[in-house]
Amino acid sequence: MALLMLVSLIPGRPKPDDSTFIWLVAKTPTLIQKILHFSLYGVLVLLLAWSLESIESNTYRLLISFIIAVAFGAVMEWRQTKVPGRFGTVNDVVLNAAGAALGLLAAIVLL
């Protein structure tokens, strides 16, 4: 989640003295960004479900993992509206949720 937060809140317009990492994130093509939205939120659900193994009910564990991932994605999109050169969109929230749903399906099969 910290990594997702880091890359989500990097300004969209890098300054000349910014690090290479900031330049790379800011200049990532839109299609790659969308693929990353989908993929990383799927991985997030898997990791959350795995880390919440102390919850005995698989249904609750998976549901909590999914809710946390979707809520986190929505908060990150809202927060991007406050970052220079970035903007949050409902489409990205939906993409995050779709990736989380795929991660949920993978968690059902794998865990």
N, C-alpha and C positions, 0 to 999 in steps of 0.2 A: 504494500500500500504506500509505503514511503517513496518507492521508486516511481509509482504512478503519480503521486502527488508532485514529486520533483519535476517530472517531464511535463505534467499538465500545467504547471504554474510558471514555466519559463516564458519570458516575454516573447512575443511574436516578431518583434523588430530588434534584432541584436545590434549592439553598439560595436564600433570598431575594436574596442579593448576587451570585449567579452571573450570567454574561453571558446575553444574549438567545440566543446560539447554543446554549449549554448547555441553556437552557430549551426551545428548539425541538427539539433532538435528544431530550431526555428525554421530551418530551410528544408525540412523533411517534406517531400511531396504529399499532396492531399490524399491520394489513393493509399499510400503507405500509412499515413496517419489513421485512415479508416480501418485498414486491415489490423493495425496495432490496437485500436479501440476494441475491436471484436475479439481478437486473440487474447489480449492481456486481461480482459475482464473474465474470459473463460478460465484462464489460468488462476485468476484471483479466487473464483468460486472453488476450484479444486483445492487450492492451498488452504482456504478458510475451512472447508469441510474436513480436510485432513487434520488441521490444527485443532479443530473443535471435537476431536474424537472422544473427549471425556463426556460429551452429551450422548447418552445411551440410545436415544431414539434417532434412527437414521433420518426419519422424516423431519423431525425438528432440526437436526443438525444441518441437513441440506437446505431446508427452508430459511433458517437463520443465515447461512452462508450466502444464499441468493439475495436475501433482503439487504444484507450488509453491502454486498458488491453493487447492487443497483442504487442504493442510497448514496454510497460513496461516489459512484459515477455521476449522479445528479448533483451532488454537492460540488464536485470538481468542475463540472460544466458551469454551475452558477458562479463559482469562484473565478473562473476564467474571464467572466465579464468585468472583473475588477483589475485584470492584468493588461498592461499596455500591449497593443498589437494582437491580443487574443480575444476570442469571443466564444461564449458557450451557446450550443444549439440543442434544440429538442431532438433533432435527428441524431446527434451524438449520444444523447441519453438513451434513445431507442437502440442505437448500435451497441452501446455498453450493455444494455439489458439483454439484447439478443446474444451477445457473446457470453454473458453470464448464464443464460439459459442453456447454451451449448455446453458450458462448463458444468452445469448442473446435470445434464444428461451424461456427460463423461464421468462425473462423480458417482452417479447411480451405478454405472457399469463397473468402474474401477475400485470403488471403496466398499 
